[in-house]
Amino acid sequence: MEALSAWNRAQCALQVRVLLLLHNKYKELEMGFEIERKFLAMAFDPEKADGIDNIVELLQGYTAEGIRLTKRYNKKKKETDYKINYKSGRGLVRAEAQCAITEDVFNALWPLTKNQRILKTRYIIPQKIGELEIDVYHGCKMLPLQVAEIEFPTEGAAKVFDAKTLPEWVGKEVTGKAKYINKNLATKITGL
């Protein structure tokens, strides 16, 4: 992970900084790793699921370079925020650089994501290990598509986690499968 981390972190930081500097809106950049496992959740029914703590509407778009813009509406807080990020790598552990941006920056960059966009509703259910996030995709050619993901504090914790402790509607693991990476799904969404 160390060799992967140095190169991928540098690549992430450079991609995001260059784009932000081009638009003269650089803010504090968060660097780190995303350690998560993904599962299909086709049997998830938000009307019947227990423990939903929050619902977030996400509009995401990807530039040709793989930079992601996100507009996120948090229904619990009744707040909208905007972020830009870049992830490098595939699988359980990925390097990630991100920072908050203004609505104006989001709107200025949004046209760069034409034909590479996602609209999804995220349901958040607390678990002992962390939050289980279920993404229900809208307008996807692969409909219906519902994916559950859970982030972990360490790679070791992710590897030893017993997926059998998740709700019964959590299905087959798809961690690292190219078909289920949001950047790839963005090309299969229609009407955004």
C-alpha positions as a Markdown table, in Angstrom:
| # | Residue | x | y | z |
|---|---|---|---|---|
| 1 | Met | 0.0 | 0.0 | 0.0 |
| 2 | Glu | 2.9 | 2.4 | 0.7 |
| 3 | Ala | 4.2 | 2.4 | -3.0 |
| 4 | Leu | 0.6 | 2.8 | -4.2 |
| 5 | Ser | -0.1 | 5.5 | -1.7 |
| 6 | Ala | 2.8 | 7.9 | -2.6 |
| 7 | Trp | 2.1 | 7.8 | -6.3 |
| 8 | Asn | -1.6 | 7.8 | -6.2 |
| 9 | Arg | -1.8 | 10.6 | -3.5 |
| 10 | Ala | 0.5 | 12.8 | -5.6 |
| 11 | Gln | -1.6 | 12.1 | -8.8 |
| 12 | Cys | -4.8 | 12.9 | -6.9 |
| 13 | Ala | -3.5 | 16.1 | -5.5 |
| 14 | Leu | -2.1 | 17.3 | -8.8 |
| 15 | Gln | -5.3 | 16.6 | -10.8 |
| 16 | Val | -7.5 | 18.5 | -8.3 |
| 17 | Arg | -5.1 | 21.4 | -7.8 |
| 18 | Val | -4.6 | 22.0 | -11.5 |
| 19 | Leu | -8.4 | 22.2 | -12.1 |
| 20 | Leu | -9.0 | 24.4 | -9.2 |
| 21 | Leu | -6.1 | 26.7 | -10.0 |
| 22 | Leu | -7.4 | 27.1 | -13.5 |
| 23 | His | -10.6 | 28.5 | -12.0 |
| 24 | Asn | -8.8 | 30.5 | -9.3 |
| 25 | Lys | -10.8 | 28.9 | -6.5 |
| 26 | Tyr | -8.3 | 26.8 | -4.6 |
| 27 | Lys | -9.3 | 25.9 | -1.1 |
| 28 | Glu | -7.9 | 23.5 | 1.5 |
| 29 | Leu | -7.3 | 20.1 | 0.0 |
| 30 | Glu | -8.1 | 17.0 | 2.0 |
| 31 | Met | -5.8 | 14.0 | 1.2 |
| 32 | Gly | -6.3 | 10.4 | 2.3 |
| 33 | Phe | -7.5 | 7.0 | 1.4 |
| 34 | Glu | -10.9 | 5.5 | 0.9 |
| 35 | Ile | -11.1 | 2.0 | 2.2 |
| 36 | Glu | -14.4 | 0.5 | 1.3 |
| 37 | Arg | -16.2 | -2.7 | 0.3 |
| 38 | Lys | -19.2 | -2.6 | -2.1 |
| 39 | Phe | -22.1 | -5.0 | -2.4 |
| 40 | Leu | -25.1 | -5.3 | -4.6 |
| 41 | Ala | -28.3 | -4.4 | -2.7 |
| 42 | Met | -31.0 | -5.2 | -5.2 |
| 43 | Ala | -33.4 | -6.4 | -2.5 |
| 44 | Phe | -33.1 | -3.2 | -0.5 |
| 45 | Asp | -36.5 | -1.4 | -0.1 |
| 46 | Pro | -36.3 | 1.9 | 1.7 |
| 47 | Glu | -39.9 | 1.6 | 2.7 |
| 48 | Lys | -39.2 | -1.6 | 4.6 |
| 49 | Ala | -35.6 | -1.0 | 5.8 |
| 50 | Asp | -34.9 | -0.5 | 9.5 |
| 51 | Gly | -32.6 | 2.1 | 10.9 |
| 52 | Ile | -32.4 | 4.6 | 8.0 |
| 53 | Asp | -30.7 | 7.6 | 9.7 |
| 54 | Asn | -30.4 | 10.0 | 6.8 |
| 55 | Ile | -31.1 | 10.4 | 3.1 |
| 56 | Val | -28.8 | 12.3 | 0.8 |
| 57 | Glu | -29.5 | 13.2 | -2.9 |
| 58 | Leu | -26.3 | 13.2 | -5.0 |
| 59 | Leu | -25.7 | 14.6 | -8.4 |
| 60 | Gln | -22.2 | 13.7 | -9.6 |
| 61 | Gly | -20.3 | 14.4 | -12.8 |
| 62 | Tyr | -16.9 | 13.3 | -14.1 |
| 63 | Thr | -14.5 | 15.2 | -16.4 |
| 64 | Ala | -12.5 | 13.3 | -19.1 |
| 65 | Glu | -9.6 | 13.3 | -16.6 |
| 66 | Gly | -11.7 | 11.5 | -14.0 |
| 67 | Ile | -12.2 | 14.5 | -11.7 |
| 68 | Arg | -15.6 | 14.3 | -9.9 |
| 69 | Leu | -17.9 | 17.2 | -9.1 |
| 70 | Thr | -20.6 | 16.5 | -6.5 |
| 71 | Lys | -23.7 | 18.4 | -5.5 |
| 72 | Arg | -25.0 | 16.8 | -2.3 |
| 73 | Tyr | -28.4 | 17.6 | -0.6 |
| 74 | Asn | -28.5 | 16.3 | 3.0 |
| 75 | Lys | -32.2 | 15.9 | 3.8 |
| 76 | Lys | -31.6 | 15.6 | 7.6 |
| 77 | Lys | -29.6 | 18.9 | 7.8 |
| 78 | Lys | -31.5 | 20.5 | 4.9 |
| 79 | Glu | -28.2 | 21.6 | 3.4 |
| 80 | Thr | -26.6 | 21.5 | 0.0 |
| 81 | Asp | -22.8 | 21.4 | -0.4 |
| 82 | Tyr | -20.4 | 21.1 | -3.3 |
| 83 | Lys | -17.1 | 19.1 | -3.6 |
| 84 | Ile | -14.5 | 18.3 | -6.1 |
| 85 | Asn | -12.4 | 15.2 | -5.8 |
| 86 | Tyr | -10.2 | 12.7 | -7.6 |
| 87 | Lys | -9.7 | 9.1 | -6.8 |
| 88 | Ser | -6.8 | 6.9 | -8.0 |
| 89 | Gly | -6.6 | 3.2 | -8.0 |
| 90 | Arg | -9.2 | 0.4 | -7.9 |
| 91 | Gly | -10.3 | -2.1 | -5.3 |
| 92 | Leu | -10.4 | -2.1 | -1.6 |
| 93 | Val | -8.0 | 0.9 | -1.0 |
| 94 | Arg | -7.9 | 4.0 | -3.2 |
| 95 | Ala | -6.1 | 7.3 | -2.8 |
| 96 | Glu | -8.4 | 10.3 | -2.7 |
| 97 | Ala | -8.0 | 14.1 | -2.8 |
| 98 | Gln | -11.0 | 16.4 | -2.3 |
| 99 | Cys | -12.1 | 19.8 | -1.2 |
| 100 | Ala | -15.2 | 21.9 | -0.8 |
| 101 | Ile | -16.0 | 24.3 | -3.6 |
| 102 | Thr | -18.6 | 27.0 | -4.0 |
| 103 | Glu | -21.8 | 26.7 | -6.1 |
| 104 | Asp | -20.3 | 29.1 | -8.6 |
| 105 | Val | -17.3 | 26.9 | -9.2 |
| 106 | Phe | -19.5 | 23.8 | -9.4 |
| 107 | Asn | -21.7 | 25.5 | -12.0 |
| 108 | Ala | -18.6 | 26.7 | -14.0 |
| 109 | Leu | -17.1 | 23.3 | -14.1 |
| 110 | Trp | -20.3 | 21.3 | -14.6 |
| 111 | Pro | -20.3 | 21.5 | -18.4 |
| 112 | Leu | -17.0 | 19.6 | -18.4 |
| 113 | Thr | -19.0 | 16.5 | -17.2 |
| 114 | Lys | -21.4 | 16.3 | -20.1 |
| 115 | Asn | -22.4 | 12.7 | -20.8 |
| 116 | Gln | -20.7 | 11.4 | -17.6 |
| 117 | Arg | -23.1 | 12.1 | -14.8 |
| 118 | Ile | -24.9 | 10.2 | -12.0 |
| 119 | Leu | -28.0 | 10.9 | -10.0 |
| 120 | Lys | -28.5 | 8.8 | -7.0 |
| 121 | Thr | -30.3 | 8.7 | -3.6 |
| 122 | Arg | -28.1 | 7.5 | -0.7 |
| 123 | Tyr | -29.7 | 5.9 | 2.3 |
| 124 | Ile | -27.5 | 5.9 | 5.4 |
| 125 | Ile | -27.9 | 3.1 | 8.0 |
| 126 | Pro | -25.6 | 3.1 | 11.1 |
| 127 | Gln | -23.8 | -0.2 | 11.7 |
| 128 | Lys | -21.3 | -1.3 | 14.4 |
| 129 | Ile | -18.3 | -0.8 | 12.1 |
| 130 | Gly | -19.6 | 2.4 | 10.6 |
| 131 | Glu | -22.2 | 3.7 | 8.2 |
| 132 | Leu | -23.7 | 1.5 | 5.5 |
| 133 | Glu | -24.6 | 3.6 | 2.5 |
| 134 | Ile | -27.0 | 2.3 | 0.0 |
| 135 | Asp | -27.0 | 4.1 | -3.3 |
| 136 | Val | -30.1 | 3.8 | -5.5 |
| 137 | Tyr | -29.2 | 5.0 | -9.0 |
| 138 | His | -31.7 | 6.9 | -11.2 |
| 139 | Gly | -31.7 | 6.9 | -15.0 |
| 140 | Cys | -29.0 | 4.2 | -15.3 |
| 141 | Lys | -29.1 | 1.8 | -18.3 |
| 142 | Met | -28.3 | -1.0 | -15.8 |
| 143 | Leu | -31.6 | -0.4 | -13.8 |
| 144 | Pro | -32.5 | -1.3 | -11.3 |
| 145 | Leu | -29.1 | -0.7 | -9.7 |
| 146 | Gln | -28.6 | -0.5 | -5.9 |
| 147 | Val | -25.2 | -0.7 | -4.3 |
| 148 | Ala | -24.3 | -0.8 | -0.6 |
| 149 | Glu | -20.9 | 0.3 | 0.6 |
| 150 | Ile | -19.2 | 0.6 | 3.9 |
| 151 | Glu | -16.0 | 2.4 | 4.7 |
| 152 | Phe | -13.4 | 1.2 | 7.1 |
| 153 | Pro | -10.7 | 2.9 | 9.2 |
| 154 | Thr | -8.0 | 0.5 | 8.1 |
| 155 | Glu | -7.3 | -2.0 | 5.4 |
| 156 | Gly | -7.1 | -4.8 | 8.0 |
| 157 | Ala | -10.5 | -4.0 | 9.4 |
| 158 | Ala | -12.0 | -4.2 | 5.9 |
| 159 | Lys | -10.4 | -7.5 | 5.2 |
| 160 | Val | -11.5 | -9.2 | 8.4 |
| 161 | Phe | -15.0 | -7.7 | 8.3 |
| 162 | Asp | -17.7 | -10.4 | 8.1 |
| 163 | Ala | -20.3 | -9.4 | 5.5 |
| 164 | Lys | -22.7 | -11.8 | 7.0 |
| 165 | Thr | -23.3 | -9.3 | 9.8 |
| 166 | Leu | -24.9 | -6.9 | 7.2 |
| 167 | Pro | -28.7 | -6.9 | 6.6 |
| 168 | Glu | -30.1 | -9.8 | 4.7 |
| 169 | Trp | -30.8 | -7.7 | 1.6 |
| 170 | Val | -27.1 | -7.1 | 1.1 |
| 171 | Gly | -26.0 | -9.4 | -1.7 |
| 172 | Lys | -22.9 | -10.2 | -3.8 |
| 173 | Glu | -19.7 | -8.3 | -3.2 |
| 174 | Val | -18.6 | -6.2 | -6.1 |
| 175 | Thr | -15.6 | -4.4 | -4.5 |
| 176 | Gly | -13.1 | -3.4 | -7.3 |
| 177 | Lys | -15.4 | -4.6 | -10.2 |
| 178 | Ala | -15.0 | -2.0 | -12.9 |
| 179 | Lys | -18.7 | -2.3 | -13.9 |
| 180 | Tyr | -19.7 | -0.8 | -10.5 |
| 181 | Ile | -17.3 | 2.1 | -10.2 |
| 182 | Asn | -19.2 | 5.3 | -10.3 |
| 183 | Lys | -16.9 | 6.9 | -13.0 |
| 184 | Asn | -17.8 | 4.0 | -15.3 |
| 185 | Leu | -21.5 | 4.0 | -14.4 |
| 186 | Ala | -21.6 | 7.7 | -15.3 |
| 187 | Thr | -21.3 | 6.9 | -18.9 |
| 188 | Lys | -24.4 | 4.6 | -18.6 |
| 189 | Ile | -26.8 | 7.3 | -17.2 |
| 190 | Thr | -29.3 | 8.9 | -19.5 |
| 191 | Gly | -31.0 | 12.3 | -19.4 |
| 192 | Leu | -28.6 | 14.3 | -17.2 |
